[in-house]
């Protein structure tokens, strides 16, 4: 299902409305940057544990990670990063369902930078 032009414009407006300070806060933490980059490649809702597992793999350079490492990232995402991103309107985070919808994240450009 493709997005309508109105929905696409709404996404652009939400991220474009972030102040420079909010953008800097959003990108200040490595795990948040990894989460944003991973979520920007998605259009569908993502389970927090799946996102955490991929972040943990990237933090270790692609090496296999244990359950404790993934749990640490889940906790960090749940208590810090996802609520902040949700508060800024960049994602829709449902803590009860442990799911994140990346609808408001700007798409990743070719070199991996986030485009605002």
N, C-alpha and C positions, 0 to 999 in steps of 0.2 A: 504494500500500500504506500503510495507516494504522498508526500506532504503537499498541502496547498500552498500557494504563494503567500497567503495571509499567515499561515503557521510559520513559514520560513522567515518572513519579515518579523514576526513576533520574537523568534529566537534571536535574530540579529539585534533587535532593539533591547532585549533583556541583557545581552552581554555587552552591547555598546554603552549601556547606561552605567556600567561600573566605573567608578572613579579610578584615577591612576593609583590612588592609595589602596583601594580594594583589589585592583589587579596585582599590585605588588604583594599584598598580604596573601592573595590566592596562590601566587607562584613562589612564595618564600620557603616552603617546605618541600623537600625532595619527594616524599611519598605523595604529596598532593599533586606535584607536577607529573609524577608517573601515573597517578590515577586519572588526571585530566587527559594526558596523552592517550592512555588506553581507552578511556570512555569516549574520546573524540572520534575514535575509529568505529564506534558502535552507534546503532540507531535504536536498538531494543534495550529493554530492561535487563540489568545485570545483577546476579546474586553477589552480595558483598563478599562472601567467602571465595567465589571464583575470581573476583577482582583482587582480593587480598593475595591469593595464591600466585597470580600473575605478577603482582607488584613484588612479592617476596622473591620470585624467580629472577626478576630483573635486577633486584638489589644484590643478588648473589652472582650476577653475571651469567645467568641461565642455568646455574647448577641446580640439581634437585634440592628441594627444601623439605624440612620436617613439619609435622603438624603444629608443633609449638611455635615455630617461626611464623607460619600462616596465622595462627591464633593471635600472635602479637600484633600483626598487621591488621587483622580484623578489629581488634580492640582500638587500635589507633584510628582506623577509619571511622568506626562507630562513635567514638567519644570526641573526636577532634575534627578530622578532615571533612567527612561527609556532612555533619551538621553545619559547618562553616560554609561549605559549597552550596548547600541547600538554602541557607540564610541569604546568600548573595544572589540566589536565583539561577545559579549555573547548572545545578542538577535538581532533580526531585528525589529526595531520599526518604524512603519509607522504613523507619527503624523497626517497626513491628514486623514487617515482612522480610526485613534484611535485604532490600532491593534498592537499586539506584537506577533512575531513568536519566540518561545523558542528554535529554532533549535540548537543554540550554547551552551546551558546550559548543564553542566554536570548532569548526572542522580543522583538522591538522593539515597544514600545507606540506609541500614536497619535502622540505628539509627537516620536518619534525617540529617546527615551531608552531605555537598556537597563534592563530590569526584572530585578532579582535576586530 
